[in-house]
Amino acid sequence: MSGGGALAFTLVTYAIVQVIWQVGQSLDQAGWSLATQGWIGLLGLLFAAYGICVSSSSTPFAALLVDVSEEEDRGKLVGIVWSMLTVGIVVGAILSSVLLRQLELDTPVELLQQSVNRLFLVVLTVVFALAIASTWGVEAKYSRYHVRSCTCNNPENITLGRALKILTANSQTWRFFLFLVLMTLSLFIQEPILEPFGGEVFGMTIAETTRLNAYWGMGTLVVSVSQDF
């Protein structure tokens, strides 16, 4: 399920990029015409599909983390996973910056489109390969479902109300949950503003604005490591 979700969101992501090119072209040629609005509507549907695909990949993965771990080790496992996620953001930003280093702010649209398409093909292929490599055979080898089957089959243990009680019962758990929510919101709110701001105000190239995410990721890792010590 996690691998299928990973394949779905990589394909949808690439489709989103292609529709964005069509939106820009239609807007440039015909303005806010019916065709432009149609492309924008399709883009909205694709973003909704992207959210569903990401959830269909990440939710089974989170369930897998619970399945292969015991409660006393689960916090460490989740911490490692999120640290690797941040490392992936840093590596992805650096890789993107390298692949886009030849582009300037006045780069022709045709060259920009070729470079961005190539970037997404490379990055999405790597992401999908890592998703498969990191989960392949893990459940079959490390699953503890058979040990917990007597409790897992009890519907009382999987209700939303009980999940919220578990989440709020431990102060460390709900603080970490709140941190994840705020971090995720902050990441997705600042990213679409930060890079265009760097280009428009400071005249940074596309590669330079892409590297801004690497600085954010390294700062997050430094703070996380310092808290551990």
C-alpha positions in Angstrom: 0.0 0.0 0.0 2.8 2.4 0.9 4.6 1.6 -2.3 1.5 2.1 -4.4 0.9 5.4 -2.7 4.5 6.5 -3.4 4.0 5.6 -7.1 0.7 7.5 -7.2 2.0 10.7 -5.7 5.2 10.7 -7.9 3.0 10.4 -11.0 0.5 13.0 -9.8 3.4 15.4 -8.9 4.8 15.2 -12.4 1.3 15.7 -13.9 0.9 18.8 -11.7 4.1 20.3 -13.1 2.9 19.7 -16.7 -0.5 21.3 -15.9 1.3 24.3 -14.4 3.1 24.9 -17.7 -0.2 24.8 -19.5 -1.7 27.3 -17.0 1.1 29.7 -17.6 0.9 29.3 -21.4 -2.8 29.8 -21.5 -2.6 32.8 -19.1 0.0 34.4 -21.3 -1.8 33.8 -24.5 -5.5 34.3 -23.6 -5.5 35.8 -20.1 -8.2 34.7 -17.7 -10.1 32.9 -20.4 -12.4 29.8 -20.0 -9.5 27.6 -21.1 -7.2 29.1 -18.4 -9.9 28.6 -15.7 -10.3 25.0 -16.9 -6.5 24.4 -16.5 -6.6 26.0 -13.1 -9.6 23.8 -12.1 -7.7 20.7 -13.3 -4.7 21.8 -11.3 -6.8 22.1 -8.2 -8.1 18.5 -8.7 -4.6 17.3 -9.1 -3.5 18.9 -5.9 -6.4 17.3 -4.1 -5.4 13.9 -5.6 -1.8 14.6 -4.5 -2.9 15.0 -0.9 -4.9 11.7 -1.1 -1.9 9.9 -2.6 0.5 11.2 0.0 -1.8 10.1 2.7 -2.2 6.7 1.1 1.6 6.4 1.3 2.4 8.0 4.6 -0.4 6.5 6.7 0.5 2.9 6.0 4.2 3.8 6.6 3.3 5.3 10.0 1.3 2.2 10.8 4.3 0.1 9.8 6.5 2.0 12.3 4.0 1.0 15.1 3.8 -2.5 13.8 7.6 -3.2 13.9 8.4 -1.4 17.2 7.6 -1.6 20.9 6.3 1.4 22.9 9.6 2.0 24.7 11.5 2.3 21.4 8.8 4.0 19.3 9.8 7.6 20.2 13.4 6.9 19.0 12.2 5.4 15.8 9.9 8.2 15.0 12.7 10.7 15.8 15.0 8.9 13.4 12.4 8.9 10.7 11.7 12.6 11.0 15.5 13.4 11.1 16.0 11.4 7.9 13.0 13.4 6.4 14.9 16.6 7.2 18.1 15.2 5.8 16.2 14.3 2.6 14.9 17.9 2.3 18.5 19.2 2.6 19.8 16.7 0.0 16.9 17.4 -2.3 17.4 21.1 -2.1 21.2 20.7 -2.9 20.5 18.3 -5.8 17.8 20.6 -7.2 20.2 23.6 -6.9 22.9 21.7 -8.9 20.5 20.6 -11.6 19.1 24.2 -11.9 22.4 26.0 -11.6 22.5 27.1 -15.2 19.2 28.9 -15.0 18.9 32.7 -14.5 15.8 34.8 -13.8 15.5 35.7 -17.5 16.0 32.2 -18.8 13.7 31.4 -21.8 10.6 29.5 -20.8 11.5 26.6 -23.1 14.9 26.0 -21.4 13.3 26.5 -18.0 10.6 23.9 -18.8 13.2 21.3 -20.0 15.3 21.8 -16.9 12.5 21.7 -14.4 11.0 18.6 -16.1 14.4 16.9 -15.9 14.7 17.8 -12.3 11.3 16.3 -11.4 12.0 13.2 -13.3 15.3 12.6 -11.4 14.0 13.6 -8.0 10.7 11.7 -8.3 12.6 8.6 -9.5 14.9 8.8 -6.5 12.0 9.3 -4.1 10.1 6.3 -5.4 13.2 4.1 -5.3 13.9 5.1 -1.7 10.2 4.5 -0.7 10.3 1.0 -2.1 13.8 0.2 -0.8 12.9 1.4 2.7 9.8 -0.7 3.1 10.3 -3.8 0.9 10.1 -6.9 3.1 10.0 -5.0 6.4 6.5 -6.0 7.3 7.1 -9.7 6.5 10.3 -9.8 8.5 9.6 -7.6 11.5 5.8 -7.4 11.9 4.5 -8.1 15.4 0.9 -8.1 14.4 0.5 -11.8 15.4 1.7 -11.0 18.9 -0.8 -8.1 19.3 -3.7 -9.7 17.3 -5.7 -10.2 20.4 -5.8 -6.4 21.0 -5.7 -5.2 17.4 -9.0 -6.9 16.6 -10.8 -5.0 19.4 -12.6 -2.0 17.7 -12.4 -0.1 21.0 -8.6 0.2 20.5 -8.8 2.0 17.1 -11.5 4.6 17.7 -10.7 8.3 17.2 -11.7 9.1 20.7 -9.3 6.5 22.2 -6.6 7.7 19.9 -7.0 11.3 21.1 -7.0 10.1 24.7 -3.7 8.3 24.1 -2.3 11.4 22.4 -3.2 13.7 25.3 -2.4 11.3 28.1 1.4 11.8 27.8 2.6 15.4 27.8 5.7 14.5 25.8 3.5 12.9 23.1 1.1 15.8 22.6 3.9 18.3 22.6 5.7 16.3 19.9 2.4 16.1 18.0 1.9 19.9 18.3 5.5 20.4 17.1 4.9 18.3 14.0 1.7 20.1 13.2 3.3 23.5 13.5 6.5 22.5 11.6 4.4 21.0 8.7 2.3 24.2 8.5 5.3 26.4 8.7 7.1 24.5 6.0 4.3 24.6 3.5 3.4 28.3 4.3 6.9 29.7 4.1 8.1 27.8 1.0 5.9 29.3 -1.7 6.7 32.8 -0.3 10.4 32.5 0.5 11.8 31.5 -2.9 9.8 34.0 -5.1 10.7 36.7 -2.5 14.4 35.8 -2.9 14.2 36.1 -6.7 12.1 39.3 -6.8 13.6 41.3 -4.0 17.2 40.1 -3.8 17.7 39.1 -7.4 18.7 35.5 -6.5 18.9 32.9 -9.3 16.6 29.9 -9.3 19.4 27.7 -8.0 20.2 30.1 -5.1 16.6 30.3 -4.0 16.3 26.5 -4.1 19.2 26.2 -1.7 17.3 28.2 0.9 15.5 25.0 1.9 18.8 23.4 2.5 19.7 26.1 5.1 16.3 25.6 6.7 16.8 21.8 6.9 20.3 22.1 8.4 19.1 24.6 11.0 16.3 22.2 12.0 18.8 19.3 12.3 21.2 21.5 14.4 18.3 22.4 16.8 17.2 18.8 17.0 20.7 17.5 17.8 21.3 20.2 20.4 18.1 19.3 22.2 19.2 15.7 22.4 22.4 16.7 24.2 
